[in-house]
Amino acid sequence: MKKKVILIEDNLSCCDAMQFLFEDLKEFDFLVFNEAKQFLNEYTSSWSGFLLIDLFMPELNGIELLKKLKLMNHRMYIIVMSGHADRATASKVKELGANEFLSKPISIPKLLSKIRSTNLALDDIPRHIQLV
């Protein structure tokens, strides 16, 4: 079964570009959610793979989503993305469980390299161990 790459992003142009990229690659199952609440409503703990989270979104932002995910039994490698963050923010998201922080605009080769090199057997990691 292919790993999932899930994008949670409110910018529709960014969503369209990423969807085009990942569907063309055919290496991962790619899902897009324009709102964090929509993602939480559909998320199940059986999902494994990569979660790409925009930091600044309306209603439930990336920080709030990370706090909720930290309480869940997830097996996702989390990459937070933002064009308006500083080192303190990057440090905070890592404290909350993000594995990586990338500044926007995202370098597609860098993102793909990170995902491909980290495509470890997430299914083999016991659920009680958090990837941090």
C-alpha positions in Angstrom: 0.0 0.0 0.0 1.3 3.5 -0.9 2.0 6.0 1.9 -0.2 9.0 2.1 0.9 12.6 1.6 -1.8 14.8 3.0 -1.8 18.5 2.5 -3.7 20.8 4.8 -3.6 24.2 3.1 -6.1 27.0 2.6 -4.4 28.5 -0.4 -6.2 26.9 -3.4 -3.4 27.7 -5.9 -0.9 25.9 -3.7 -3.2 23.0 -3.3 -3.7 22.7 -7.1 0.0 22.8 -7.7 0.9 20.2 -5.1 -1.9 18.0 -6.2 -0.7 18.1 -9.8 2.8 17.3 -8.7 2.0 14.4 -6.4 -0.6 12.8 -8.8 1.9 13.0 -11.6 4.6 11.2 -9.5 2.2 8.3 -8.6 4.5 7.4 -5.7 2.0 8.3 -2.9 -1.7 8.6 -2.3 -2.3 12.4 -2.2 -5.1 14.0 -0.3 -5.9 17.7 0.1 -7.9 19.4 2.9 -8.5 23.1 2.8 -9.4 23.3 6.5 -7.8 21.6 9.5 -11.3 20.7 10.9 -12.1 18.9 7.7 -8.9 16.8 8.1 -9.7 16.0 11.7 -13.2 14.9 10.8 -11.9 12.4 8.3 -8.6 11.3 9.9 -8.2 7.8 11.2 -5.3 6.5 13.3 -4.7 3.8 10.6 -3.3 6.4 8.2 0.5 6.6 7.9 2.7 8.8 5.8 3.3 12.5 5.6 1.3 15.4 6.7 2.1 18.8 5.2 0.5 21.5 7.3 0.2 25.2 6.5 0.9 27.2 9.7 -1.5 30.1 9.2 -5.0 29.0 8.3 -8.4 30.5 9.4 -10.4 28.9 12.2 -8.0 26.1 13.3 -4.4 27.1 12.5 -1.3 24.8 12.3 -0.3 25.3 16.0 -3.8 24.3 17.2 -3.8 21.3 14.8 -0.4 20.2 16.1 -1.8 20.4 19.7 -4.7 18.2 18.7 -2.5 15.7 16.8 -0.2 15.4 19.8 -3.1 14.0 21.8 -4.0 11.5 19.1 -2.4 8.1 18.3 -1.0 9.2 14.9 1.7 7.7 12.7 2.3 10.6 10.5 5.6 12.4 9.7 4.7 16.0 10.1 6.1 18.9 8.0 4.9 22.4 8.8 5.2 25.1 6.2 5.0 28.9 6.4 6.0 32.0 4.7 5.7 34.2 7.8 7.5 32.4 10.6 10.7 32.9 12.6 13.0 30.6 14.4 10.9 30.8 17.6 7.9 29.6 15.6 9.9 26.8 14.0 11.1 25.7 17.4 7.6 25.8 18.8 6.1 23.6 16.1 8.8 21.0 16.6 8.1 21.0 20.4 4.4 20.3 19.4 5.4 17.3 17.4 6.3 18.5 13.9 9.3 16.7 12.4 10.3 19.4 10.0 9.7 23.1 9.3 10.0 24.4 5.8 9.8 28.1 4.8 7.6 29.1 1.9 8.0 29.3 -1.0 8.6 25.6 -0.8 11.5 24.2 -2.8 9.8 21.3 -4.5 13.1 19.3 -5.0 13.9 19.8 -1.3 10.4 18.7 -0.2 10.5 15.6 -2.5 14.0 14.8 -1.3 12.8 15.0 2.4 9.8 12.9 1.8 11.6 10.3 -0.2 14.5 10.0 2.2 12.2 9.8 5.2 9.8 7.3 3.6 10.7 4.8 6.3 8.5 2.1 7.3 6.1 4.2 9.4 3.9 1.1 9.8 6.7 -0.6 11.7 6.9 2.1 14.3 4.9 1.2 17.4 1.9 3.6 17.9 3.0 4.7 21.4 6.3 6.1 20.0 6.0 9.6 18.6 8.2 10.7 15.7 9.8 13.8 17.0 
